[in-house]
């Protein structure tokens, strides 16, 4: 290892990872380790491209910016495969996802509890959901050589945090839309393209600012998608555009013949 590589730092892995569900899947374990190494170890600001320019996003310890396509390139797997693995890690309590219009913010659960090395003398093992770690330090190695048992700290249950509510603003667009929300909407309203419908909602809200104050944006989205589904969804809109284009072409041809 070069001095430059050592400056990149390290993450802690707990030995009881061998008993976790994540360990039993090679692909899931690889993705989880990648998440740990991508997470920031300190508070900092990072630039993120938003399509209209670049915005600055503040990262706290244990957070990183995620995009399924860039992750697929780094992990050399299909983007959909990475997406499914991230859903599994979120469902198992390893991480949480906050979706924004142009990026997703990933937070590793209990980062401060299980990624804070104190001179490599940590003894707790935690649970599979709480980042099993192994400090792999000289003190523990000596103890292992002497067949000494390490003391196991009792697992601590963390209160389940409520996901942030979905929000919309003219400047920031949609925020806090989780991948599981998109999946649920896509299954409930199969005739609707979720990204297209969200863009239409934004256009309507910008054009009607007096109606752009909602106490429950989740309900607004569901009601919109339900109405669009009843009207035939995006497929109907596509057919209407096709019929209109055909009609205009017929008129144009008739004018040319005359």
QUICORDA-V855723 format. One line per field, one symbol per residue. psi: psi as a letter, one per 20 degrees, with the letter a starting at -180 (. if undefined). burial: # if it has 9 or more other ideal C-beta (glycine too) atoms within 8 Angstrom, else .. A space follows every 50 residues. Layout:
# QUICORDA-V855723
psi: ???
burial: ???
This chain:
# QUICORDA-V855723
psi: pqhhhhiiarqppqhjhijrhhhiogghgggghggghhqqirprpqpppj gjbpqpppprpjqqppphghhhggilrqhhggghhhgghghijhrqpopr girqoppppkghhjkopnkkjqiqharhilmpqohlrhghhghhhjkppq ppqqqppqqpppqqqpqqqhgibpqkoqhhggggghhhmhipoggghhhh gggghhimhhjknqinhghggggghgghghiibhgghghghgggggghgg gghghhh.
burial: ..........####.##..#.##...##########..##.....#.#.# ......#.#.######.#..##..#...#.###.######.#.####### ..#########.###....#.#..##.#.######.#..##.#....... ...............###...########.###.##..#.##.#.###.. ##..##.....#....##.###.###.##...##.##............. ........
